[in-house]
C-alpha cells in the first residue's frame, strides 16, 4: 500500500512538473519580441535571401527576438510596410531610397505612419537588362526598339522595375509596362502579350528564381544597350556592369551582358534599437564568407562587407544612417563625418 501511494505521489509530482514546464513555454515564446522582415514576393531573390538569414539573425540577438519573413507583391509595398509599422525590416534598393526622400514615384504624397527607412544594411548588387524570345531577336537591336512596346519590366514596384523607369527616362523612351504573373512569363513572351522582359542577376551570377523557370521552358536572347544609349545612361549617373552570360543555363546570344546595377539592402526605421542593428550587422559581417558559400550573390559582400555599406550610403549621402550601422562603421574606421546619424525620428 505504501509503495502504491509513493508511486502515485511521484507520478503526480512529475505530472505537475510537466504541466508547469508546458505552461512556461508559451509564456517564454510570448515574451520574445517580434521582428517582421518585409520582402518582395516569394518567387523573388529578396525573399529567398531573407528566409535563409533568419537563423543567423535570431542567434545574433540571443533568442530575444522571433524573426518572421513576410512577402509582399512588390518591393515598394515591403518598404511601406516597414515604414507604416507592419514590419521592422524593409527590402529596398538605392533607387528606392532615393524615391522615398524625394517623394517620387510610388512615394509621391506618401507619409509613413512610423518613419522613413534609413541606411541600415546593404547586401548585394543587382544588374538589370532586357531579354526577348530567341525567335524574335531579329527585331531588336537596341533598347530604343522597346520604346512604347509592351514589356514586362519585372513586377510593378520592384526595384529593377524602378531601375528601368529611370533608364528609359534618361534615354527619352516610352515606358509601357504590362503587368503579368512572373510564373506566366514564358507564356506571355511566346504568345506576344509582351515583346520583351527585364531580367536581373544578383552580383552578376544568380538569376532570379522565376527567370530560371522561364529559361527551362524557352530560349531567350539578351538585347544590350547600343553605344549611344550607354553614353546617355552614364551621363545620367548610371554605370554599366558586365554580367557573365553563364548566369543563364543556355546561350543568350551575347558574349557579355551589359546590365545597369542597383544596390539592394534591408533597411529599417531609425527607431529600431541601436544595439539590435549593431548585433545584426556584426553577425552578417562575421558570417559573410559562409553566406557566400550558400549563395554566390553574397560574393561582393564577402569580399568587401564594409565597402558595400559605404557604397550604399554614398548612393544617397544625404539620407541619415542608422546609429547601429554608424557604430559598426566607426569601429571599422570607415565612417565619414559628412554623413548624418539618424536621430530616431527620421
Secondary structure as UniProt FT lines:
FT   HELIX           2..31
FT   STRAND          33..39
FT   TURN            42..43
FT   HELIX           45..60
FT   TURN            61..63
FT   STRAND          65..71
FT   HELIX           75..84
FT   STRAND          89..93
FT   HELIX           94..102
FT   HELIX           105..107
FT   TURN            108..109
FT   STRAND          117..119
FT   STRAND          122..133
FT   HELIX           134..139
FT   HELIX           143..146
FT   TURN            147..148
FT   STRAND          151..152
FT   TURN            156..157
FT   HELIX           159..171
FT   HELIX           182..184
FT   HELIX           185..191
FT   STRAND          196..202
FT   TURN            203..205
FT   STRAND          206..207
FT   HELIX           209..217
FT   STRAND          220..223
FT   HELIX           227..235
FT   TURN            236..237
FT   STRAND          241..243
FT   HELIX           245..247
FT   STRAND          257..269
FT   TURN            270..271
FT   HELIX           274..286
FT   HELIX           288..294
FT   HELIX           296..298
FT   HELIX           299..303
FT   HELIX           305..315
FT   TURN            316..318
FT   HELIX           323..331
FT   TURN            332..333
FT   TURN            337..338
//
